[in-house]
Amino acid sequence: MIKKYKHVNYLWDENKAKTLGDDQIALFLYRSNILGADLRITNYGGGNTSCKTIEKDPLTNENVEVMWVKGSGGDIGTLTRSGIAGLYTKRLRNLKNVYQGLHDEDRMVSLFNHCIFDLNSKAPSIDTPLHGLLPFAHIDHLHPDALIAVAAAKDGEKVTKEIWGDTMGWVPWQRPGFDLGLQLEKCLNENPGIKGIVLGSHGIFTWGNTSYESYINSLDVIEQASEFIAQKIKEKGSVFSGKKIESLPKEERLEKASQIMPILRGLCSSEQRMVGHFSDSETVLEYINSNDLERLAPMGTSCPDHFLRTKIQPLVLKLSKDEDLTNTEIILEKLKPEFNQYRKEYTNYYNVCKNNNSPAMRDPNPVIIIYPGVGMFSFAKNKQTARVANEFYVNAINVMKGAEAITEYTSLPRQEAFNIEYWLLEEAKLQRMPKEKPLSRKVALITGAGGGIGKAIADKLAAEGANVVLTDINEESLVAANSTYPNDTSTYVVCDVTNPDSIANAYKKACLTFGGIDIIVHSAGLAISKPLNDTTEKDWDILQNILVKGQFNLAKQFSKINKKQGLGGDFISIASKNGLVAGPNNVAYGTAKAAQQHMVRLLASEMAKEKIRVNTVNPDGVIIGSKIWQGAWAEGRAKANNISIEELPAFYAKRNLLNEIITPQDIANGVFTLVAILNKSTGNIINIDGGMANAFVR
C-alpha cells in the first residue's frame, strides 16, 4: 500500500524491492538511495544509514552479526556496495571496554579498523558506533530540515515532547563520536519502545526491523515534524518578521547575477581560484529579503553538515539591488572592504577558537554570498561543491524558518562550531581527498563545440578537470554533445560568433552557471576551397566574419570579463597550416587563417598586462572526425591534389614528416598543453600537423 505524505516523497517501489528478494544489503542500499533523493530529508553527503545481517565468519565458520554502514565521505543518495563498510557488531560493541572518555574519541576511530569484517570496506565514518551500539536491524540517521528545526529551536527537548509525546527520545548536542553512540544507547535503555531519537542541533535516528519499516518510520517522523511546523507558520502568519525589500523581476535578477558573479569570483579567489553557483528560488528570496536577515545571518548555521560546507556564516552584501554594476572599478571599490572585513572576522574566529593541535587556518573567503533583492551565490573548488554548499544553505534557511516558527532559532556556540570545522578527523578526511586535476577550478568556453575538433577539445579540458561551456550554431548537436558529460561539468548555449550580442549571451550563460571564464578556445569555423575566380564576396565575408571578426569579438568581451575577475586566463585560436603556407584554391580561407594568426600576436602583446596568454594551435590534415571535411571542402582539397576523397587521410599522413594521421584529439592535446603546462607562453603557434617543413614558423 502506498502511503500518502504532504511534506516528503514516498518513493518506495514494491516491484523494485521484490526484485531484490531477501538481500538485506541490497534493500538497505535501495532505502538509502531513495531517502537521499529528497533534499528535504538529507542533502548530498549528509546522514548515514545501516543494516545488520548474519554472515559466516571466514575464520571460525560460525554465524556472526555484521553491520553494514555508509563509509566515510559517501552520499546515501548515490550509495553503492563499494561505498559501505562491513564490521563485526560484537567487536564494535566491545570497544566500550577500552573507551577512556571524550579525550579518546580520535583514537577510537582508528580502532574501528580492528572491527572490519569485509576486507573491501570503505573507511568507517565517525558515526559508525552510533549505529553499532543500537540493536536495530535497519537504522537511518538523517538531517531533515524539519527535524533540525526542532533540534535547533529554543526548548527543542520540550518541543520534541509536544510533537511525539513519549515515542521519541532526545539527546542534547554533542559532537559525533563514540560517546554520542553511548548516549544514544543510554537514551534507548531509559526509554524502551521509542521509535527514534532527536539529536540536539543535529538530526534524527530512526529504525525498523526491516528496510521498509525503517523507511516508513523515517518518513512518518519527518512528516509529523513538518506538519507541526507548517501549522505554526500558518498560525504566525509571516516568517522572518516579514518582507523588508522586494525582489527584482526574474530577468533583472539573472542579469544582475551574471554581471556581478565574475567580480565576486575574483574577490573570493584571493587565495585560490573558485567556481560559482547562483540561486534565486522562492525559499532563498523570502529569507534574503526579510527583516530578520540582519539578525539571523550572523548567527550561522546549526547542523555540522551545514556549516562544514557553507562556513559558519555568509557574507551579506550592502549593495542596493538597483546598483549600476556596469562600472567594475566602482563596484570593486565598494565590495573590497566588505570582503576584507569578512576575512578579518574569519581570521579572528580562528585565532580565538583554535587549539594547540588545530590544523592551519583554511581559506578565509566566504562560501555563501547574499545579495538582497537578487539572490544567493556560492563559491567553491568546483561546480558540484559550490552547488552543494548552496543547497546546504537552503537547508539552513529552512531550519531557521522552522525554528523561528516554533519558538526561536539557536545556533551552535562558535567554539563548538570551530571544533567541528577544524576537527583533526575532518582534516584527515580532507587530506584523503584525491589530488585536484590540472584544470580544476577553471572554466573553458569552446566555440564550434557541437562536434569535431571543438568537441574533442571540450572533452579533453573536461577530462582534466575544467568546467566547459559548449557553443555552436546548431542546438541539436549541442544538446547531444552536452549529454556526454557528468552533472556539474558542462552547459551549452547557441552562439553565432559573427554576432557580438550572441557572444555576449554566451558569456552571460558561462558567468551565471560557473561564475566566470578562464579559457576561450575559438574553434568555430568552416572551410571553403575554390579557385580565385570562383571565390565570391559572400565566401570571403563568411570566412572573415566567422574566423576573424568572431575571434576579435570573443577576445574583446573576454577582456572585459577578465577585468572583473582579475584572474588572467588563456585565449586559444584554432587556426590552420593554411595561414602559413600558400596553396592553390585557398585564397579566402588561407587569408582568414593568416589574419587569425597575426591577431593572436597582436592580442598577446596587448592582453599580457591582464595576464591573459594568447596562443595559436595550427592543425593540418585533420580529416577523420573533423566537421569541415564532411562537405565541399573535402571535395575541393581532393580535386586540388588530384586524388579521391577516400584517399585523403592516407595522402595527408604521407605528406607530413612523421607520416602520422592527425585527429581532433591531437588538437585537443595541443590546447591542453598551452593552458595547463606552458603557463609562461604567449604569442606562440603550435603546429600539430605531423611535421610540415613549409609550415615551420622559424
Buried (B, 14 or more C-beta within 10 A) or exposed (E): EEEEBEBBEBBBEEEEBEEBEEEBBBBBBBBBBBBBBBBBBBBBBBBBBBBBBEBEEEEEEEEBBBBBBBBBBBBBBEBEEEBBBBBBBEBBBEBEEEBEEEEBBBEBBEBBEEBBBBEEBBBBBBBBBBBBBBEBBBBBBBBBBBBBBBBBBEEBBEBBBEBBEEBBBBBEBBBBBBBBBBBBBEBBEEBEEBBBBBBBBBBBBBBBEBBBBBBBBBBBBBBBBBBBBBEBBEEEEEBBEEEBBEBBEEEBBBBBBBBBBBBBBBBBBBEEBBBBBBBBEEBBBBBBBBBBBEEBBEBBBBBBBBBBBBBBBBBBBEBEBEBEBEEBEEBBEEBEEBBEEBBEBBEEBBEEBBEEEBBEEBBBBBBBBBBBBBBBBBBBBBBBBBBBBBBBBBBBBBBBBBBBBBBEBBBBEBEBBBBBBBBBBBBBBEEEEEEEBBBBBBBBBBBBBBBBBBBBBBBBBBBBBBBBBBBBBBEEBBEBBBEEBEEBBBBBBBBBBBBBEBBBBBBBBBBBBBBBBBBBBBBBBBBBBBEEEEBEEEBBEBBBBBBBBBBBBBBEBBBEBBBBBBBBBBBBBBBBBBBBBEBEBBBBBBBBBBBBBBBBBEBBEEBBEBEBBBBBBBBBBBBEBBBBBEEEBBBBBBBBBEEEEEEBBEBBBEBBEEEBBBBBBBBBBBBBBBBBEBEEBBBBBBBBBBBBEEBEEE
